[in-house]
Amino acid sequence: MDQTIKKKLARNWFKTLQEVICQEIEELEGKKNIFSIKNWERGKNSNEGGGQFRILENGKIFEKVGVNFSEVYGKFSKEFRNRIPGGDKNPNFWAAGISVVMHMKNPHVPAMHFNTRYIYTSHGWFGGGMDVTPCLKDKSLEKWFHNELKKSCDKHNKYFYKKYKKWCDEYFYLPHRKEPRGIGGIFFDYKKEK
């Protein structure tokens, strides 16, 4: 498939996902048009893409939610391009994705972070992850959450959960507190499209 089509499909998917998530949050809150929306651009002197922040504050269920879409492009710096797959062949990149952060009013419901992206250099791949941070420790919630992640990962490869959980645990480790952030989750990158 042509890379232009792949980029359009990825961009449209993430933009649609932003719409769906915001609509479902509004349904839970029982109100429409409750997100403040701000568009942004990358690069002051040249067009390098941009995106859209959608923020909800002080809802009846959600204390604060950010549902953010981005589509950016440009060239990797000389220092950075050799660390990115395909960057050594071509310094140009394109990326689109969505990032969601939710903080609930109820301290029994954990904060949640989720993001996923599609990046294209000389080839394309997906990356992302999700994790939760409870205010109150709840071993049954932790067990349920990781069991659900494992079931989702196992649909694709029995090794993914163990690998991606370890990656998340290392990525979100808080060295100053000598502990992981929350109860963890999964983190993945460099998943080539088929």
N, C-alpha and C positions, 0 to 999 in steps of 0.2 A: 504494500500500500504506500502511496506517495506520502512523504513527510508532511506536506502541507495539509493533507486530509487528516493525518494522525493528530496534528496540532489542533486543528479545528474541532475534531471529535473530543479531545481531552479538554480544551477550553470550554466547549459547550457543556460537557458533563459536569465540570466543576462549578460553572455558573448556575446550571440547573440544580445541582446539589445545594448550593447556597440558598436558592429560592425555596426549595422544598423544606430544608431545615428551618429556615425563618418562618415559613408558613405553619409548620407543625408546632413551633414554639408559640406562635400567636394563637393557635387553636387551644393549646394548653392554658395559656394566659387568659383566654376569652376576650381578646381585643385584637383589632387589626391595626396595621401601620404603627406599631409601637417601637420599631427599630429606628434609630437615627442612622442616616446613611451619609457616608463621605467618600467621594472618589478621590483617588490620589494618582500621581504620576511619578515615575522613576526617571531621574535625570532632569536637571534644570535646563540644560542647553540643547538636548536632543531627545527625540522620541525614543524611549526605551521601555515602553509599556507602562503598566500601572495596575490599578485594581480598585477594590471597593471594600471599605470597612462597613459592617453593620453591627451596631451596638444597641443592646437593650440594658437598661438599668432600672432597678427598683420595681420589678414585676411582683406579682403575688406569689409566684413559685420561684422565679429566678432572681437572684440578687444582681447578677451581671452576666451577660452573654456577649461574646464577640464571634461573629460568623464572617470570616474575611476571605475574599477571593483575590487572586493576583495572576497576572499574565505579564511576564517581563522578558526582555531579551537584550543582548549586547555581546560584549567580548570579555572573556576572562582575562585577568591581569596575567602577566608573564609568570609571576610567582605562583599563581593559583592553578593555571591551566594544566599543569602536569599532574595535579592531584585529582583531577576529574576525568572519568572515563570518556575517551574521545577528544578531550581537550588538547591533547598533544598533536592530534591530526588537524584540528580546526578549532581556533579559539572562540568561535561564535557559539552562543547558547540561546536557548529559548526554554522557558519554564512556565508552567501554570499549575495552580493548586488552590487548595482550600484549607483554612485553619479554623478550628472551632474550640473555644474555651468557654466552659459553663461553670458558674458558681451559684449554688442553690441557697435559698433562704434557710431551709431546714438543715441543721447541722448533721442530721442522720443520713443525708444524701451527699455523697462525695462530689468534690469538684472534678471536672473531666476535661481532658485535653485530647484533641484528635486533629491530625493533619495528614494530608496526602497530596502528592504532587507528581507531575510528569515532566521530565527534563529531556531536552533533545540537544545533543552536540552533533557528533557524526553518526550517532544512533540514539534511540530513545529508551528510557527506563522509568519505572515508578519507584517511589519511596514514600515513607510516612511512618505513622505510628499512632498509638493511643495509650494513655495512662490515666489513672484516677488517684486522687488524693483525698482520703476521708478526713473529716475533722475528728471523728470518733472512731476508735479501733473497733472493728467488727470482723472477726475471723470468718464468719459464715459468708459475709459479703465478699471478702477477699477470695475465699475458696470458689464461690459461684462465679465471680468475675474471671478468674484465671481458667476455670473450667470452660467457660463460654469462649474465651480467646483460643484455648487449645482446640476445641471442637471446630472453630472456624479455620484455624491453621491446618488442622489435620485433613480437611477436605482437599487441600492442595499438596501437602507433603507432611509426613509424620514427624519430620525433623524440624520443621519451621518453628513451632512454638518454643521449643527449648532454645534454639538459636536466637530468635527474635526477642524472647523474654530476657535472655542474658544481655543482649545488646542494649535493651531499654534500661535494665538494672545498672549497667555500666555508664550509659549516656546520662542518666538522670541521678547519678550518685551525688550526694551533697558532702564533699570532703570536710567542710568546716563543722558539719554536724555528725560526720561519720555514720551516715545512714542514707538509704535510698529516699527519693522523693515519693511519698505516699506508698501505695501498695504495688506500684509498677504497672507494667503493661507489656506492649511489644513495640519494637522499632525495627524497620527494615529499609533497605535501599538497594539500588542497582538491580531491580527486578525487571528484566527485559520483557517487552511486550511480545506476544507470539503472533 
